[in-house]
Amino acid sequence: MKKLLLFFIFIQFNLCANADYELKLYEKVLPAIFHKQPLKVFTDKDAKILLRDSDVFIIVHSCDNAVLLIGKKFPSLPNKCKAKPLFSTNYLSYHNQKNSFGAFYWRKGRPQLKFKEIILEKFNIILPNSLKEYIDD
C-alpha cells in the first residue's frame, strides 16, 4: 500500500513539474518570437488551463483579437482564424495542421521543440538565433 501511495505522489509531482516547465518555456519562447508582451493568444482547453496564471499571455475568447493560436484541438474555427499561426502542443497537431509553425510536446519523457521553416516563412516569423537549431528539416 505504501508503494502504491508513493507511486501516485511521484506521478503527481512529475506532472506538476512538467506543467511548470512547459509554462516557463512558452513564456520565454513565444514572446521572443513575436516581440510582444503581453501576448494575446487563443487557446484550446488544455492550453488555457496551463496559461491562465501567466502574466506574459492574455487569453482572448475570440481568435479575431489573437496574435496566435496555442493548442492541439480547435474543432470549429472560422476560416479567418484558420489562417493565423498555430503553436501546437502535440506532434500530431504540428504535423497535420497547415498553419502550425512550431510545437512543444513530450516524447518518451523528454521535451521536444520544433519549428517548420516553410510555415515560418509563410507568416514572416523570424526566429532568434538561439532557436534556429530547432528548425525541423
MARMIGU-844922 format. One record per residue (C-alpha): x negated, y, z; residue number from 1. Coordinates in steps of 0.2 Angstrom, whole numbers, plus 5000, padded with zeros to 4 digits. Last residue first. Example, Ala and Ser with C-alpha at 12.3 -4.5 7.8 and 13.67 -1.06 7.14 Angstrom:
BEGIN
{pt {4932, 4995, 5036}, 2}
{pt {4938, 4978, 5039}, 1}
REM end
This chain:
BEGIN
{pt {4928, 5098, 4791}, 137}
{pt {4936, 5104, 4808}, 136}
{pt {4930, 5121, 4814}, 135}
{pt {4924, 5118, 4832}, 134}
{pt {4906, 5124, 4830}, 133}
{pt {4914, 5141, 4825}, 132}
{pt {4920, 5144, 4842}, 131}
{pt {4905, 5154, 4850}, 130}
{pt {4903, 5164, 4834}, 129}
{pt {4920, 5172, 4837}, 128}
{pt {4933, 5165, 4825}, 127}
{pt {4940, 5176, 4811}, 126}
{pt {4959, 5174, 4808}, 125}
{pt {4964, 5181, 4791}, 124}
{pt {4980, 5170, 4792}, 123}
{pt {4976, 5160, 4776}, 122}
{pt {4958, 5160, 4780}, 121}
{pt {4961, 5152, 4797}, 120}
{pt {4973, 5140, 4789}, 119}
{pt {4959, 5134, 4777}, 118}
{pt {4946, 5133, 4791}, 117}
{pt {4957, 5122, 4802}, 116}
{pt {4952, 5123, 4820}, 115}
{pt {4948, 5110, 4834}, 114}
{pt {4946, 5109, 4852}, 113}
{pt {4946, 5091, 4861}, 112}
{pt {4946, 5088, 4879}, 111}
{pt {4941, 5071, 4885}, 110}
{pt {4952, 5058, 4894}, 109}
{pt {4953, 5047, 4879}, 108}
{pt {4959, 5061, 4868}, 107}
{pt {4966, 5077, 4876}, 106}
{pt {4973, 5091, 4866}, 105}
{pt {4968, 5109, 4860}, 104}
{pt {4973, 5114, 4843}, 103}
{pt {4970, 5126, 4829}, 102}
{pt {4976, 5134, 4813}, 101}
{pt {4993, 5126, 4813}, 100}
{pt {5004, 5134, 4799}, 99}
{pt {5007, 5118, 4789}, 98}
{pt {5011, 5107, 4804}, 97}
{pt {5006, 5089, 4802}, 96}
{pt {4988, 5088, 4808}, 95}
{pt {4989, 5100, 4822}, 94}
{pt {5006, 5093, 4828}, 93}
{pt {5000, 5076, 4828}, 92}
{pt {4984, 5081, 4837}, 91}
{pt {4993, 5089, 4852}, 90}
{pt {4995, 5106, 4859}, 89}
{pt {4995, 5116, 4843}, 88}
{pt {4991, 5134, 4840}, 87}
{pt {5003, 5140, 4827}, 86}
{pt {5001, 5155, 4816}, 85}
{pt {5017, 5163, 4810}, 84}
{pt {5026, 5157, 4793}, 83}
{pt {5038, 5145, 4802}, 82}
{pt {5044, 5160, 4811}, 81}
{pt {5050, 5168, 4795}, 80}
{pt {5059, 5152, 4791}, 79}
{pt {5069, 5152, 4807}, 78}
{pt {5064, 5138, 4819}, 77}
{pt {5074, 5124, 4824}, 76}
{pt {5064, 5109, 4832}, 75}
{pt {5049, 5118, 4838}, 74}
{pt {5038, 5104, 4845}, 73}
{pt {5020, 5105, 4848}, 72}
{pt {5016, 5121, 4857}, 71}
{pt {5009, 5138, 4855}, 70}
{pt {5017, 5150, 4842}, 69}
{pt {5008, 5166, 4838}, 68}
{pt {5009, 5185, 4838}, 67}
{pt {5027, 5184, 4845}, 66}
{pt {5040, 5198, 4843}, 65}
{pt {5051, 5189, 4830}, 64}
{pt {5047, 5172, 4839}, 63}
{pt {5061, 5176, 4851}, 62}
{pt {5061, 5172, 4869}, 61}
{pt {5044, 5180, 4872}, 60}
{pt {5030, 5173, 4884}, 59}
{pt {5018, 5187, 4888}, 58}
{pt {5001, 5179, 4890}, 57}
{pt {4985, 5185, 4899}, 56}
{pt {4993, 5187, 4916}, 55}
{pt {4996, 5168, 4916}, 54}
{pt {5009, 5161, 4928}, 53}
{pt {5021, 5155, 4914}, 52}
{pt {5008, 5148, 4903}, 51}
{pt {5009, 5129, 4908}, 50}
{pt {5028, 5129, 4910}, 49}
{pt {5030, 5138, 4893}, 48}
{pt {5018, 5126, 4885}, 47}
{pt {5029, 5111, 4889}, 46}
{pt {5045, 5119, 4884}, 45}
{pt {5039, 5126, 4867}, 44}
{pt {5031, 5143, 4866}, 43}
{pt {5032, 5160, 4858}, 42}
{pt {5017, 5171, 4862}, 41}
{pt {5014, 5189, 4865}, 40}
{pt {4996, 5192, 4870}, 39}
{pt {4992, 5203, 4885}, 38}
{pt {4978, 5206, 4879}, 37}
{pt {4974, 5207, 4861}, 36}
{pt {4958, 5203, 4851}, 35}
{pt {4967, 5189, 4842}, 34}
{pt {4953, 5176, 4843}, 33}
{pt {4946, 5181, 4859}, 32}
{pt {4963, 5182, 4867}, 31}
{pt {4966, 5164, 4861}, 30}
{pt {4950, 5157, 4868}, 29}
{pt {4948, 5163, 4885}, 28}
{pt {4966, 5162, 4892}, 27}
{pt {4969, 5146, 4882}, 26}
{pt {4954, 5138, 4890}, 25}
{pt {4959, 5143, 4908}, 24}
{pt {4976, 5137, 4905}, 23}
{pt {4970, 5120, 4899}, 22}
{pt {4958, 5118, 4913}, 21}
{pt {4971, 5122, 4926}, 20}
{pt {4983, 5109, 4918}, 19}
{pt {4969, 5096, 4918}, 18}
{pt {4965, 5099, 4936}, 17}
{pt {4984, 5097, 4941}, 16}
{pt {4985, 5081, 4931}, 15}
{pt {4969, 5074, 4940}, 14}
{pt {4976, 5078, 4957}, 13}
{pt {4992, 5070, 4953}, 12}
{pt {4983, 5054, 4947}, 11}
{pt {4972, 5053, 4962}, 10}
{pt {4986, 5055, 4974}, 9}
{pt {4995, 5041, 4965}, 8}
{pt {4980, 5030, 4966}, 7}
{pt {4978, 5034, 4984}, 6}
{pt {4996, 5029, 4988}, 5}
{pt {4994, 5012, 4978}, 4}
{pt {4978, 5009, 4987}, 3}
{pt {4986, 5012, 5004}, 2}
{pt {5000, 5000, 5000}, 1}
REM end
